[in-house]
């Protein structure tokens, strides 16, 4: 999930080197870090759901109630 405009503006404002800075290494690394964290959280959540569905399917195939 991508950062929305307000989140990006907040990060740029917090980490900018000077008032018109939008592309310094400090700003870019923070934007990348936040995008990576967001992706990791989304991937982790999706993986958890897949594992639960697979476990439930295995239980149902064996006659157990999920």
Secondary structure, DSSP 8 states (H G I E B T S, - for coil): ----HHHHHHHHHHH-SSTT-SSSHHHHHHHHHHHHHHHHHHHHHHHHHHHHHHHHHHHHHTT---
